[in-house]
Amino acid sequence: MSSPSSKKAITAAVLGNLAIAVTKFSAAAVTGSSAMLSEGIHSVVDTGNGLLLLHGIRRSRRPADAEHPFGHSQELYFWTLVVAVMIFAVGGGVSMYEGVIHIRHPQPLEDPFWNYVVLAFAMVFEGISFTVAWREFGRARAGRGVWRAVRDSKDPSLFTVVFEDSAAMMGLVLAFLGVLLGHLLENPYLDGAASVAIGAVLAAVAAVLAYESKGLLLGEAADPEVVGEVTALAADDPAVVEVEHVLTMHLGPTDILLNLKVRFVPGLSSLQVGRVVDRLEAALRAAHPEIKRIYIEGGVGEEGDRAGQQGGASEEGGAVEQGRPADR
């Protein structure tokens, strides 16, 4: 599921974009500005996207069932991809379309004063929303660079809001320049050009979000630091001779699947191996609560034929041995 900080940032963005959309459309109706109309569409898309992300967060919190034994955490990644498509198709596509229409059929601005007023208010609202999102994102990135933090992040809802708000701020600047230069130079083509530029910004943001969402949907591994700590923890157990591999996959921002393969010291009985597996699971959960599902495979040396091949797997406290539920 997503973190509380991302939900806070999304809620702030939804409320801000809704207020901004109303004011932008009002100004566009009065002045006939293509750039302002594109900005209104942009804010409506951002509002809808925020609601989709909140919907994705709610859906991702549903418990596991027979059809989805690993839960629904990945649904957040799906809705993030939907948001990227919405930004590209509706936000970017419609903005470019409106810009091209106004370039082919330019109309002089009737009263640009209201555009300036609305843009000023929109900048304030977007600035507040961006500040909230950036503050929460700053906590999550923990000193890493912005792009590195985005690449490493497993919570797309948070950096999606940051990208959306950044695009919104850039769009406001482009809309302001289009209205201002179009008014001062008496060139209505510049207003349409600003609308096309806004669409291009949205398309670029959508491409980045789609790329990041694709990686998460395909199943990204946990951070190398987490993998290293898991490896070290397993290797430190006195009953483990070797850690053969550590396979991880994020099913959600705070939901990691772990497959751990180790070799036990020779001579352990099946009962002893089971106790080692339980001990490893408890240590892993204590160190990394985000690892929700743990599957441990193990083997022993040739002289440890009493144990044979022993595997352990658990999910939220349950364990299996030899592929069957085990009593604890």
C-alpha positions in Angstrom: 0.0 0.0 0.0 1.0 3.6 -0.3 2.4 5.7 2.5 0.4 8.3 4.4 2.6 11.1 3.1 1.7 10.3 -0.5 -2.0 10.3 0.3 -1.6 13.7 2.0 0.2 15.1 -1.0 -2.4 13.7 -3.4 -5.3 15.2 -1.4 -3.7 18.6 -1.3 -3.2 18.4 -5.1 -6.8 17.4 -5.8 -8.3 20.2 -3.8 -5.9 22.8 -5.3 -6.4 21.6 -8.9 -10.2 21.7 -8.5 -10.2 25.3 -7.4 -7.7 26.3 -10.1 -9.7 24.6 -12.9 -12.8 26.6 -12.1 -10.9 29.9 -12.2 -9.0 29.0 -15.4 -12.1 28.1 -17.3 -13.8 31.3 -16.1 -10.9 33.3 -17.5 -10.8 31.4 -20.7 -14.6 32.0 -21.3 -14.1 35.8 -20.7 -10.9 36.3 -22.7 -11.0 33.6 -25.3 -7.4 32.6 -24.5 -6.3 29.2 -25.9 -3.5 28.9 -23.5 -5.8 29.6 -20.6 -8.3 27.0 -21.9 -5.4 24.5 -22.2 -4.4 25.3 -18.6 -8.0 24.7 -17.5 -8.0 21.3 -19.2 -4.7 20.6 -17.6 -6.1 21.3 -14.1 -9.2 19.1 -14.8 -6.9 16.2 -15.8 -4.7 16.7 -12.7 -7.8 16.6 -10.5 -9.0 13.4 -12.1 -5.6 11.9 -11.9 -5.4 12.7 -8.2 -8.8 10.9 -7.7 -7.5 7.9 -9.7 -4.4 7.7 -7.5 -6.5 7.9 -4.4 -8.7 5.1 -5.9 -5.6 3.1 -6.6 -4.4 3.5 -3.0 -7.7 2.4 -1.6 -7.9 -0.7 -4.0 -4.3 -1.7 -3.2 -5.2 -2.0 0.5 -7.6 -4.9 -0.1 -6.6 -8.1 1.5 -5.5 -11.2 -0.4 -8.1 -13.6 -1.6 -8.3 -16.8 -3.6 -7.9 -15.1 -7.0 -5.1 -12.8 -5.7 -3.1 -14.8 -3.1 -0.4 -12.1 -3.0 -2.9 -9.3 -2.4 -3.7 -6.3 -4.5 -0.8 -4.0 -3.7 0.3 -3.8 -7.4 -3.0 -2.2 -8.3 -1.5 1.1 -7.3 1.1 0.7 -10.1 -1.7 0.0 -12.6 -3.6 3.1 -11.8 -0.4 5.1 -12.0 0.0 3.9 -15.5 -3.6 4.9 -16.2 -2.8 8.4 -14.9 0.2 8.6 -17.3 -2.1 7.7 -20.2 -4.6 10.3 -19.1 -1.9 13.0 -18.9 -0.6 12.1 -22.4 -3.9 11.6 -24.2 -6.3 14.1 -22.5 -3.9 16.7 -21.1 -1.2 16.8 -23.7 -3.3 15.8 -26.7 -6.2 18.2 -26.1 -3.8 21.1 -25.3 -1.9 20.5 -28.5 -5.1 20.2 -30.5 -6.5 23.5 -29.0 -3.2 25.2 -29.8 -3.1 24.1 -33.4 -6.8 25.2 -33.9 -6.0 28.7 -32.5 -2.8 28.9 -34.6 -4.8 28.1 -37.7 -7.7 30.3 -36.7 -6.2 33.0 -34.5 -8.5 35.2 -32.4 -7.4 38.3 -30.6 -7.6 38.3 -26.8 -10.6 40.3 -25.6 -9.5 41.2 -22.0 -6.2 39.7 -20.9 -6.4 41.4 -17.5 -8.5 38.5 -16.1 -6.0 36.0 -17.4 -3.3 37.6 -15.3 -5.5 37.6 -12.2 -6.3 33.9 -12.6 -2.7 33.0 -13.4 -1.6 34.8 -10.2 -4.2 32.9 -8.1 -3.3 29.6 -9.9 0.4 30.1 -9.2 -0.4 30.6 -5.4 -2.6 27.4 -5.3 -0.2 25.4 -7.3 2.7 26.6 -5.2 1.0 25.4 -2.1 0.2 22.0 -3.6 3.8 21.7 -4.9 5.2 22.7 -1.5 3.3 19.9 0.2 4.2 17.3 -2.4 7.9 18.4 -2.4 8.2 18.3 1.3 6.8 14.8 1.5 8.9 13.7 -1.4 12.0 15.2 0.3 11.4 13.1 3.3 11.1 10.0 1.2 14.2 10.6 -0.9 16.4 10.8 2.2 19.2 12.9 0.8 19.4 11.3 -2.6 19.3 13.2 -5.8 15.8 13.9 -7.3 16.2 11.6 -10.3 17.9 8.9 -8.3 15.1 9.1 -5.8 12.5 8.7 -8.5 14.3 5.7 -10.0 14.6 4.1 -6.6 11.1 4.9 -5.4 8.5 2.2 -5.1 5.7 4.6 -4.3 4.7 6.1 -7.7 1.8 8.1 -6.2 4.2 10.5 -4.5 6.5 11.3 -7.4 3.5 11.4 -9.7 2.1 14.4 -7.8 5.5 16.1 -7.8 5.8 15.7 -11.6 2.2 16.9 -12.1 2.7 19.9 -9.9 6.0 20.7 -11.6 4.4 20.5 -15.0 1.5 22.7 -13.7 4.0 25.4 -12.6 5.8 25.2 -15.9 2.4 25.4 -17.8 1.4 28.5 -15.8 4.7 30.2 -16.9 4.1 29.2 -20.5 0.5 30.4 -20.4 1.6 33.7 -18.9 4.2 34.2 -21.6 1.7 33.3 -24.3 -0.9 35.8 -23.0 1.6 38.5 -22.2 3.6 38.4 -25.5 0.4 37.9 -27.5 -1.0 41.0 -26.0 2.1 43.2 -26.1 3.0 42.2 -29.7 -0.6 41.9 -30.8 0.2 38.5 -32.1 -2.6 36.0 -31.3 -0.5 33.2 -32.8 1.7 33.2 -29.6 -1.3 32.3 -27.5 -1.8 29.1 -29.6 1.9 28.4 -29.5 1.9 28.5 -25.7 -1.0 26.0 -25.7 1.1 23.6 -27.9 4.1 24.1 -25.6 1.9 23.2 -22.6 0.8 20.0 -24.4 4.4 19.1 -25.1 5.3 19.5 -21.4 2.5 17.2 -20.4 3.4 14.6 -23.0 7.0 14.6 -21.7 5.8 14.1 -18.1 3.4 11.4 -19.1 6.3 9.5 -20.9 8.4 9.6 -17.8 5.6 8.4 -15.6 4.7 5.6 -18.0 8.3 4.4 -18.1 8.5 4.3 -14.3 5.1 2.6 -14.0 6.2 -0.1 -16.5 9.2 -1.0 -14.4 7.1 -1.3 -11.3 4.4 -3.4 -13.0 7.0 -5.8 -14.3 8.3 -6.3 -10.8 11.3 -4.3 -9.5 13.7 -5.7 -6.9 14.0 -4.2 -3.4 16.7 -1.6 -2.9 20.3 -3.0 -3.0 20.7 -1.9 0.7 17.8 -4.1 1.7 19.1 -7.1 -0.3 22.5 -6.6 1.2 21.1 -6.6 4.7 19.0 -9.7 4.1 22.0 -11.5 2.7 24.2 -10.5 5.7 21.5 -11.4 8.2 21.0 -14.9 6.7 24.8 -15.5 6.4 25.3 -14.6 10.1 23.1 -17.4 11.3 25.3 -20.2 12.7 23.3 -22.9 10.9 23.8 -21.3 7.5 26.9 -22.2 5.5 26.2 -20.2 2.3 23.6 -17.8 0.9 23.1 -18.9 -2.7 20.7 -16.2 -3.8 18.3 -13.5 -2.6 15.4 -12.7 -4.9 13.1 -9.8 -4.1 10.2 -8.1 -5.8 8.1 -5.2 -4.8 4.4 -6.0 -4.9 3.6 -2.6 -3.5 5.5 0.4 -2.0 5.6 -1.4 1.4 5.1 -5.0 0.3 8.1 -7.0 -0.6 8.2 -10.7 -1.7 11.4 -12.5 -0.7 12.8 -15.8 -2.0 15.9 -16.8 -0.1 18.0 -19.8 -0.9 20.6 -21.0 1.6 22.8 -24.0 2.4 22.6 -25.3 5.9 25.4 -26.9 7.9 25.6 -30.7 7.4 23.9 -33.0 9.8 20.8 -31.1 10.6 17.5 -33.0 11.0 14.3 -31.9 9.4 13.1 -30.6 12.8 16.3 -28.6 13.3 16.1 -27.1 9.8 12.5 -26.1 10.4 13.6 -24.2 13.6 16.4 -22.5 11.6 13.8 -21.4 9.0 11.6 -20.0 11.8 14.5 -18.2 13.3 15.5 -16.6 10.0 11.9 -15.5 9.3 11.6 -13.8 12.7 14.9 -12.0 12.2 14.0 -10.9 8.7 10.6 -9.5 9.8 12.1 -7.7 12.7 14.7 -6.0 10.5 12.4 -5.3 7.6 8.7 -5.2 8.3 8.0 -4.4 4.7 9.0 -7.9 3.7 5.5 -9.4 3.9 6.1 -12.8 2.2 9.1 -14.9 2.8 10.0 -18.1 1.0 13.2 -19.9 2.2 14.7 -22.8 0.2 17.6 -24.8 1.7 19.9 -27.6 1.1 22.6 -29.4 3.1 25.8 -31.2 2.5 26.1 -34.9 1.4 26.4 -36.1 5.0 23.2 -34.3 5.9 21.0 -36.8 4.2 18.6 -36.9 7.2 17.4 -33.4 6.3 17.5 -33.8 2.5 16.1 -30.8 0.8 14.3 -28.5 3.1 12.3 -25.4 2.3 10.3 -23.0 4.3 7.9 -20.3 3.3 5.7 -17.9 5.2 3.2 -15.2 4.7 2.3 -13.1 7.7 3.4 -15.7 10.2 2.4 -18.9 8.4 5.0 -21.4 7.3 5.1 -24.3 4.9 7.6 -27.2 4.8 8.0 -29.4 1.7 5.2 -27.4 0.1 2.6 -28.2 2.7 1.3 -26.1 5.6 3.3 -26.7 8.8 2.1 -26.6 12.3 3.9 -24.1 14.5 
